[in-house]
Amino acid sequence: MVRLNEMPFEDAVPIDGYGPGFFRVGGKLYQGAVICLSAEVTLWSGLTDRDALLALAGKIDVLLVGTGAEMAHIDADLRTALEDLDIGVEAMASPTACRSYNVLASEGRRVAAALLPV
């Protein structure tokens, strides 16, 4: 298991850690894929669940997509649909997405992380 460094957060809940098949967010354990948005964490079905990501329109400026243990590209149609809703999209390995989310959320940015487990 990997633990992330604690940082000051205003309204956002930090991603505390992750491991095989789980994430710890704000001290709570979540099995499987999740979407982290400010103080809200929801279970997510993964990249085929486009509606959950498109529903973030108007709530965020940037979506970090954690693609699991390794960096992978997301579907071009999904990227285009999100960008058409004025959501910037960055795909990266989930550990990197967790760290990036914590930094951006601690700065008060309008960010969400959609994370596939490692």
MDAnalysis code that builds the backbone (N, CA, C; Angstrom):
import MDAnalysis as mda
import numpy as np

u = mda.Universe.empty(354, n_residues=118, atom_resindex=np.repeat(np.arange(118), 3), trajectory=True)
u.add_TopologyAttr("name", ["N", "CA", "C"] * 118)
u.add_TopologyAttr("resid", np.arange(1, 119))
u.add_TopologyAttr("resname", ["MET", "VAL", "ARG", "LEU", "ASN", "GLU", "MET", "PRO", "PHE", "GLU", "ASP", "ALA", "VAL", "PRO", "ILE", "ASP", "GLY", "TYR", "GLY", "PRO", "GLY", "PHE", "PHE", "ARG", "VAL", "GLY", "GLY", "LYS", "LEU", "TYR", "GLN", "GLY", "ALA", "VAL", "ILE", "CYS", "LEU", "SER", "ALA", "GLU", "VAL", "THR", "LEU", "TRP", "SER", "GLY", "LEU", "THR", "ASP", "ARG", "ASP", "ALA", "LEU", "LEU", "ALA", "LEU", "ALA", "GLY", "LYS", "ILE", "ASP", "VAL", "LEU", "LEU", "VAL", "GLY", "THR", "GLY", "ALA", "GLU", "MET", "ALA", "HIS", "ILE", "ASP", "ALA", "ASP", "LEU", "ARG", "THR", "ALA", "LEU", "GLU", "ASP", "LEU", "ASP", "ILE", "GLY", "VAL", "GLU", "ALA", "MET", "ALA", "SER", "PRO", "THR", "ALA", "CYS", "ARG", "SER", "TYR", "ASN", "VAL", "LEU", "ALA", "SER", "GLU", "GLY", "ARG", "ARG", "VAL", "ALA", "ALA", "ALA", "LEU", "LEU", "PRO", "VAL"])
u.atoms.positions = np.array([
    [0.839, -1.173, 0.000],
    [0.000, 0.000, 0.000],
    [0.886, 1.238, 0.000],
    [0.445, 2.264, -0.717],
    [1.149, 3.523, -0.790],
    [0.342, 4.573, -0.045],
    [0.997, 5.388, 0.758],
    [0.333, 6.489, 1.445],
    [0.808, 7.793, 0.809],
    [-0.109, 8.735, 0.738],
    [0.216, 10.043, 0.182],
    [0.410, 11.031, 1.310],
    [1.198, 12.064, 1.082],
    [1.455, 13.065, 2.107],
    [0.226, 13.908, 2.382],
    [0.043, 14.266, 3.652],
    [-1.084, 15.098, 4.051],
    [-0.845, 16.542, 3.611],
    [-1.904, 17.185, 3.142],
    [-1.837, 18.571, 2.690],
    [-3.063, 19.293, 3.203],
    [-2.996, 20.603, 3.341],
    [-4.183, 21.338, 3.800],
    [-5.254, 21.394, 2.711],
    [-6.492, 21.127, 3.089],
    [-7.608, 21.157, 2.155],
    [-8.690, 22.048, 2.739],
    [-9.306, 22.844, 1.919],
    [-10.420, 23.675, 2.359],
    [-11.698, 22.845, 2.378],
    [-12.274, 22.608, 1.227],
    [-13.530, 21.864, 1.132],
    [-13.343, 20.473, 0.556],
    [-12.195, 20.180, 0.004],
    [-11.970, 18.898, -0.659],
    [-11.502, 17.843, 0.339],
    [-11.823, 16.599, 0.036],
    [-11.364, 15.462, 0.822],
    [-10.162, 14.855, 0.102],
    [-9.035, 14.683, 0.791],
    [-7.843, 14.162, 0.118],
    [-7.905, 12.660, -0.118],
    [-7.182, 12.234, -1.136],
    [-6.962, 10.812, -1.368],
    [-5.792, 10.428, -0.468],
    [-6.084, 9.597, 0.534],
    [-5.086, 9.240, 1.545],
    [-4.148, 8.136, 1.095],
    [-4.643, 7.226, 0.262],
    [-3.819, 6.103, -0.154],
    [-4.553, 5.228, -1.152],
    [-3.849, 4.233, -1.651],
    [-4.419, 3.304, -2.617],
    [-3.629, 2.012, -2.552],
    [-4.205, 0.963, -3.073],
    [-3.538, -0.330, -3.117],
    [-4.269, -1.213, -4.108],
    [-3.938, -2.489, -4.129],
    [-4.573, -3.396, -5.090],
    [-6.094, -3.426, -4.914],
    [-6.803, -2.795, -5.839],
    [-8.260, -2.841, -5.842],
    [-8.975, -1.854, -4.955],
    [-8.277, -0.931, -4.306],
    [-8.957, -0.003, -3.401],
    [-8.318, 1.383, -3.394],
    [-9.106, 2.339, -2.867],
    [-8.636, 3.691, -2.603],
    [-9.085, 4.070, -1.198],
    [-8.294, 4.849, -0.484],
    [-8.691, 5.409, 0.795],
    [-8.797, 6.918, 0.593],
    [-10.010, 7.437, 0.785],
    [-10.276, 8.851, 0.548],
    [-10.925, 9.430, 1.798],
    [-10.308, 10.460, 2.350],
    [-10.846, 11.075, 3.554],
    [-10.999, 10.098, 4.700],
    [-10.104, 9.106, 4.778],
    [-10.141, 8.125, 5.845],
    [-11.089, 6.958, 5.610],
    [-11.843, 6.968, 4.517],
    [-12.782, 5.879, 4.213],
    [-12.223, 5.008, 3.095],
    [-12.486, 3.714, 3.202],
    [-11.999, 2.757, 2.226],
    [-13.064, 2.499, 1.155],
    [-12.640, 2.542, -0.111],
    [-13.523, 2.289, -1.253],
    [-12.907, 1.188, -2.091],
    [-13.675, 0.147, -2.354],
    [-13.223, -0.957, -3.206],
    [-13.599, -0.651, -4.645],
    [-12.670, -0.820, -5.563],
    [-12.942, -0.625, -6.979],
    [-12.719, 0.800, -7.430],
    [-13.238, 1.115, -8.606],
    [-13.053, 2.424, -9.233],
    [-13.915, 3.478, -8.543],
    [-13.397, 4.707, -8.481],
    [-14.112, 5.808, -7.828],
    [-13.966, 7.098, -8.634],
    [-14.887, 8.007, -8.369],
    [-14.761, 9.390, -8.835],
    [-14.689, 10.254, -7.593],
    [-13.633, 11.050, -7.489],
    [-13.451, 11.972, -6.372],
    [-13.712, 13.381, -6.877],
    [-14.633, 14.049, -6.217],
    [-15.005, 15.413, -6.580],
    [-15.204, 16.196, -5.297],
    [-14.246, 17.043, -4.978],
    [-14.305, 17.874, -3.774],
    [-14.524, 16.984, -2.554],
    [-15.635, 17.143, -1.854],
    [-15.900, 16.347, -0.655],
    [-16.766, 15.134, -0.972],
    [-16.930, 14.814, -2.240],
    [-17.829, 13.744, -2.674],
    [-17.031, 12.629, -3.343],
    [-17.295, 11.391, -2.933],
    [-16.678, 10.229, -3.563],
    [-17.800, 9.284, -3.967],
    [-17.778, 8.850, -5.225],
    [-18.787, 7.890, -5.689],
    [-18.092, 6.710, -6.345],
    [-18.700, 5.554, -6.214],
    [-18.201, 4.388, -6.922],
    [-18.478, 4.586, -8.402],
    [-17.617, 4.023, -9.229],
    [-17.672, 4.250, -10.669],
    [-17.488, 2.918, -11.373],
    [-18.197, 2.719, -12.465],
    [-18.117, 1.461, -13.206],
    [-16.920, 1.387, -14.141],
    [-16.189, 2.466, -14.286],
    [-15.018, 2.473, -15.162],
    [-15.266, 3.250, -16.436],
    [-14.347, 3.151, -17.352],
    [-14.360, 3.982, -18.558],
    [-15.579, 3.774, -19.444],
    [-16.276, 2.668, -19.284],
    [-17.496, 2.474, -20.072],
    [-18.667, 3.283, -19.498],
    [-18.512, 3.801, -18.281],
    [-19.550, 4.614, -17.628],
    [-19.316, 6.083, -17.974],
    [-19.579, 6.421, -19.215],
    [-19.363, 7.784, -19.723],
    [-20.298, 8.791, -19.069],
    [-21.527, 8.368, -18.772],
    [-22.524, 9.297, -18.229],
    [-22.067, 9.913, -16.905],
    [-21.416, 9.123, -16.069],
    [-20.937, 9.647, -14.787],
    [-19.899, 10.746, -15.007],
    [-19.077, 10.593, -16.028],
    [-18.054, 11.607, -16.318],
    [-18.678, 12.837, -16.977],
    [-19.606, 12.627, -17.893],
    [-20.258, 13.753, -18.565],
    [-21.103, 14.572, -17.585],
    [-21.591, 13.933, -16.528],
    [-22.392, 14.627, -15.513],
    [-21.566, 15.611, -14.696],
    [-20.253, 15.593, -14.844],
    [-19.380, 16.521, -14.125],
    [-19.346, 17.905, -14.775],
    [-19.965, 18.044, -15.932],
    [-19.974, 19.322, -16.656],
    [-20.530, 20.427, -15.765],
    [-19.834, 21.553, -15.770],
    [-20.239, 22.703, -14.977],
    [-19.734, 22.662, -13.548],
    [-19.253, 21.497, -13.089],
    [-18.762, 21.347, -11.721],
    [-17.250, 21.423, -11.634],
    [-16.575, 21.090, -12.754],
    [-15.115, 21.027, -12.748],
    [-14.549, 21.665, -14.008],
    [-13.266, 21.972, -13.929],
    [-12.533, 22.469, -15.090],
    [-11.598, 21.395, -15.653],
    [-11.137, 20.501, -14.762],
    [-10.166, 19.479, -15.152],
    [-10.591, 18.133, -14.588],
    [-10.503, 17.105, -15.424],
    [-10.736, 15.737, -15.002],
    [-9.439, 14.957, -15.163],
    [-8.959, 14.403, -14.067],
    [-7.798, 13.521, -14.102],
    [-8.316, 12.094, -14.172],
    [-7.912, 11.368, -15.195],
    [-8.362, 9.993, -15.359],
    [-7.196, 9.075, -15.014],
    [-7.346, 8.367, -13.910],
    [-6.347, 7.388, -13.492],
    [-6.651, 6.058, -14.159],
    [-5.746, 5.592, -15.000],
    [-6.001, 4.421, -15.841],
    [-5.483, 3.121, -15.233],
    [-5.241, 3.105, -13.929],
    [-4.739, 1.903, -13.271],
    [-3.245, 2.011, -13.007],
    [-2.595, 0.869, -12.948],
    [-1.166, 0.838, -12.613],
    [-0.290, 1.477, -13.688],
    [-0.736, 1.426, -14.915],
    [0.031, 1.966, -16.047],
    [-0.754, 3.074, -16.739],
    [-0.035, 3.989, -17.334],
    [-0.673, 5.052, -18.104],
    [-1.241, 4.448, -19.375],
    [-2.467, 4.853, -19.711],
    [-3.107, 4.409, -20.948],
    [-3.904, 5.576, -21.511],
    [-4.194, 5.532, -22.782],
    [-4.995, 6.570, -23.410],
    [-6.466, 6.258, -23.214],
    [-7.273, 7.310, -23.141],
    [-8.715, 7.089, -23.077],
    [-9.283, 7.208, -24.490],
    [-10.465, 6.684, -24.654],
    [-11.154, 6.698, -25.933],
    [-11.253, 8.127, -26.479],
    [-10.904, 8.316, -27.729],
    [-10.920, 9.645, -28.344],
    [-12.313, 10.268, -28.332],
    [-13.353, 9.458, -28.523],
    [-14.718, 9.986, -28.492],
    [-15.077, 10.509, -27.107],
    [-14.643, 9.815, -26.052],
    [-14.889, 10.273, -24.684],
    [-14.148, 11.580, -24.424],
    [-12.897, 11.634, -24.834],
    [-12.105, 12.865, -24.648],
    [-12.782, 14.041, -25.348],
    [-13.226, 13.836, -26.579],
    [-13.887, 14.901, -27.338],
    [-15.182, 15.333, -26.658],
    [-15.977, 14.373, -26.190],
    [-17.240, 14.701, -25.521],
    [-16.996, 15.535, -24.272],
    [-15.974, 15.191, -23.489],
    [-15.656, 15.961, -22.279],
    [-15.128, 17.347, -22.640],
    [-14.251, 17.420, -23.616],
    [-13.708, 18.714, -24.022],
    [-14.791, 19.612, -24.601],
    [-15.785, 19.032, -25.286],
    [-16.913, 19.818, -25.799],
    [-17.735, 20.417, -24.660],
    [-17.639, 19.826, -23.475],
    [-18.324, 20.347, -22.284],
    [-17.411, 21.252, -21.461],
    [-16.293, 21.679, -22.063],
    [-15.302, 22.543, -21.411],
    [-14.638, 21.889, -20.206],
    [-14.419, 20.589, -20.284],
    [-13.686, 19.862, -19.255],
    [-12.353, 19.434, -19.852],
    [-11.268, 19.941, -19.284],
    [-9.946, 19.485, -19.695],
    [-9.719, 18.085, -19.160],
    [-9.093, 17.226, -19.951],
    [-8.918, 15.822, -19.579],
    [-7.439, 15.467, -19.624],
    [-6.971, 14.853, -18.547],
    [-5.595, 14.363, -18.497],
    [-5.624, 12.907, -18.054],
    [-5.169, 11.995, -18.912],
    [-5.071, 10.584, -18.559],
    [-3.661, 10.298, -18.049],
    [-3.585, 9.497, -16.990],
    [-2.308, 9.146, -16.378],
    [-2.507, 7.903, -15.526],
    [-1.433, 7.312, -15.068],
    [-1.549, 6.178, -14.153],
    [-2.259, 6.653, -12.882],
    [-3.006, 5.770, -12.250],
    [-3.785, 6.158, -11.066],
    [-2.940, 6.726, -9.927],
    [-1.747, 6.173, -9.617],
    [-0.950, 6.804, -8.553],
    [-0.621, 8.267, -8.852],
    [-0.302, 8.569, -10.092],
    [-0.011, 9.942, -10.487],
    [-1.267, 10.802, -10.411],
    [-2.401, 10.251, -10.816],
    [-3.668, 10.985, -10.746],
    [-4.030, 11.316, -9.299],
    [-3.781, 10.394, -8.381],
    [-4.060, 10.649, -6.958],
    [-3.230, 11.819, -6.443],
    [-1.950, 11.793, -6.730],
    [-1.066, 12.880, -6.271],
    [-1.456, 14.208, -6.913],
    [-1.732, 14.189, -8.204],
    [-2.095, 15.424, -8.907],
    [-3.413, 15.980, -8.385],
    [-4.382, 15.100, -8.139],
    [-5.662, 15.531, -7.581],
    [-5.454, 16.218, -6.239],
    [-4.653, 15.621, -5.370],
    [-4.427, 16.214, -4.051],
    [-3.816, 17.605, -4.148],
    [-2.863, 17.768, -5.039],
    [-2.226, 19.082, -5.207],
    [-3.242, 20.100, -5.718],
    [-3.947, 19.759, -6.781],
    [-4.906, 20.705, -7.372],
    [-6.061, 20.997, -6.424],
    [-6.572, 19.984, -5.733],
    [-7.670, 20.197, -4.789],
    [-7.221, 21.063, -3.621],
    [-5.984, 20.886, -3.164],
    [-5.481, 21.694, -2.049],
    [-5.328, 23.161, -2.442],
    [-5.193, 23.417, -3.736],
    [-5.112, 24.784, -4.244],
    [-6.491, 25.380, -4.486],
    [-7.539, 24.595, -4.222],
    [-8.902, 25.083, -4.423],
    [-9.368, 25.015, -5.862],
    [-8.694, 24.224, -6.687],
    [-9.066, 24.110, -8.103],
    [-10.333, 23.278, -8.263],
    [-11.054, 23.511, -9.349],
    [-12.254, 22.721, -9.678],
    [-11.802, 21.487, -10.452],
    [-11.467, 20.441, -9.701],
    [-10.867, 19.236, -10.264],
    [-11.621, 18.008, -9.760],
    [-11.631, 16.979, -10.588],
    [-12.146, 15.675, -10.193],
    [-11.146, 14.625, -10.666],
    [-11.167, 13.476, -9.995],
    [-10.336, 12.345, -10.408],
    [-11.237, 11.131, -10.587],
    [-11.172, 10.536, -11.759],
    [-11.861, 9.279, -12.046],
    [-10.774, 8.223, -12.054],
    [-10.832, 7.311, -11.081],
    [-9.691, 6.435, -10.809],
    [-10.025, 4.961, -10.957],
    [-9.265, 4.275, -11.802],
    [-9.313, 2.818, -11.879],
    [-8.278, 2.273, -10.895],
    [-8.590, 1.203, -10.177],
    [-7.642, 0.697, -9.181],
    [-6.371, 0.146, -9.817],
    [-5.325, 0.125, -8.996],
    [-4.033, -0.429, -9.430],
    [-4.024, -1.921, -9.202],
])
